[in-house]
Amino acid sequence: MAQIYLVRHGQASFGSQNYDQLSDLGCEQAKHLGRWWASRDLAVSRVVTGQLQRHLQTARACIAELQGSTVDQLNTDAWQSDVGFNEYNHHEVLARHVPAFDDPAEVKRFLLNTPNGKQMFQDIFAQAIARWMSGAFDHEYTETWHTFRQRCVAALERQISHQEPARNIVIFTSGGTISALCQHVLGFPDARFAELNWSLVNSAVTRFHLQPAESADRPARLALAYLNNFSHLEHLNQAELISYV
């Protein structure tokens, strides 16, 4: 039975001009996951990444630790890259709702200078997501909510239908992608998407397993094994290792 591990990237560079880079903490989070898997002798059959730098950087740091090698020693030629596992354009979604936030520096100033800034920003971002998902402003976005969700599901289906069978498939991706795929598997309403997205920890793992077909009436289907597992960070008992951006 195939196991599909969806890994959220490590902490990125939130508030900087280039969000799409792991922070030092993000790199450490990815390494901790690799060590955790190595201690449990996880045998990875296939490595897949989205096409963002934070996906690839997380994969390299994690798999190097899993294999007991350095990043330079990795053989990444066999890895797969699929744009379908890329995140939605969160910068655009936010800026369409609050044009001033088109400048990342303005977001940083808001967080630093606003009382209870983190919660206030989360509320604003939830409103921005709701606006995007409503469909009423689709013409303002380069990718609509429905298009985003469809491409995420299509990417997952490509892995399931891959010609070469694999037992443990590890996919390094983003929180929005993982949330959309969980919605696809569990069938929860659109309104819960943002709530789940906010709760996903950097480098946390969500695992699906593919239940084989039993008959023509009962085809193969995905089931959730666990969601947002960050035991590789929790067991270290260092709260500063846990982040959400």
Summary of the structure (lengths in Angstrom):
residues: 245
radius of gyration: 18.2
end to end distance: 32.4
largest distance: 59.9
contacts: 759
relative contact order: 0.20
helix: 51%
strand: 16%
